[in-house]
Amino acid sequence: MANLGNPQETIAILNKYGFNFQKKFGQNFLIDTHVLEKIVRAAEIKKDDLVLEIGPGIGTLTQYLCEAAGKVIAVEIDRNLIPILTQDTLAAYDNVTVINEDVLKLDLRELAERENGGRPIKVVANLPYYITTPILMGLFEAHVPLSSITVMVQKEVADRMQAAPGGKDYGALSLAVQYYATPYIAANVPPNCFMPRPNVGSAVIRLTIHETPPVDVTDEALLFKLIRASFAQRRKTLVNGLTNSPELSFSKEEVTEVLTACGFSLMVRGETLSLVDFARLSNAFCRL
Ligand code: SAM
């Protein structure tokens, strides 16, 4: 079978089907076998795993996943890729299901429950970069049973996911990811590993999902409203950020009272607060 990680094989498939890349779908196909091997290694896939792949493209990574996993479900939005996958590049595998859908419209929790009897699944993908955050937040917030997510993302986004308080990369995405998972950057990947070449650097990041969140919060939704409000205007103090947020309805007096009770200066900014700090704040607001 053709190894699509070899650029000539990818070009041959694209020519055979007269396939045109669609920029709107974030189509940058992998053409480097070392990177493909690294993704699969980082994902630690076992023979009894169910893997959900988002955006299989022409099936390059999917072939590796089919070799390693018990079952693979691949969700692809571009209908022009479906015959390539089902009749050609994945035709030799009986452990893969291709779904022609927008992943953001699928009920992934129901899919995981149905296909894997509620046991945690692994997500592995070279993500379409234009929807990285909605895909990841969708998986987290829908409480899809997951053990890990191993994905190629824009390098800058990977840095934001694993950033610690205080730095320029630290923000709402860092806190959201770290509430649900432990991030680990497994590889940095240059543009020449893709066809066509993206104009940004990429990285493979593995998110190992926590069995229980690292902080206790009474109201998860409030925690995330506070986090979003704190970073909506980065340079503002927390008092201003929280008071001006359209998502929150606390008065300036209430915000001042909670910050003081939690031992924070009234000049504090969100970018210096850890997840533990945000959890304390959130629980204190709940007690108002
Ligand atoms: N996995 C392939 C590879 O590594 O060569 C392709 C990766 S490419 C970066 C992203 C893929 O996601 C494309 O095939 C694209 O059509 C697909 N895609 C984009 N938006 C999608 C969506 N909303 N739902 C499902 N697939 C999507």
Residues whose N, C-alpha, C, O or C-beta is under 5 A from the ligand:
A	BS01	SAM	F25 G26 Q27 N28 F29 L30 I54 G55 P56 G57 T60 L61 V75 E76 I77 D78 E101 D102 V103 L104 N126 L127 P128
